Amino acid sequence: MKSLENWLKNLKPRTFQTNLKREFVIEYRDNPNMSFSEMLSFQLTQDRCSLIDAFAIGQEIRVFFNLRGRRWEKDGNVSYFTNLEGWKVEKMSDTDHGSAASLPETSALPDLTEDASNDLPF
C-alpha cells in the first residue's frame, strides 16, 4: 500500500461522457525543508471519481494509491505509461495552504546581479 500526504493543488473536472475518470494534483516534497516541490497527478476511476468531491484546493490530504503501468504500441513505436491510481483520499488537517504559500518570497532571495566581478568561469 502506497500513500502520500500533502496539499491539493489542482482539481480537474470529470472526463469522458460517462464520468469514468477524475484527475487531481498534489504538491509533494521529500523533505519539508526543501524549497522545491513536485506536482504529482493522480487519477480516480469509475465509482471512485467522487472521492475527491469533499476536498478543496489548498487542503492537506492523504492519498492512497496503486502504481499502474502499461505498454502501448502503434505503427512499430512503443511507449510506456505510468498512472498513480487513487483508491482512498483522507483529510489530514484543517490547515488551508494557498498556491502562493508553497514557494519562498522572491524578495528573500539574494540579488546576484550586483557584483559582476564574482562571475564564475563555468
Buried (B, 14 or more C-beta within 10 A) or exposed (E): EEEBBBBBBEBEEBEEEEBEBBBBBBBBBEEEEEEEBEEBEBBBBEEBBEBBEEBEBBBBBBBBBEEEEEEEEEEEEEEEEEBBEBBEBEEEEEEEBEEEEBEEEEEEEEEEEEEEEEEEEE
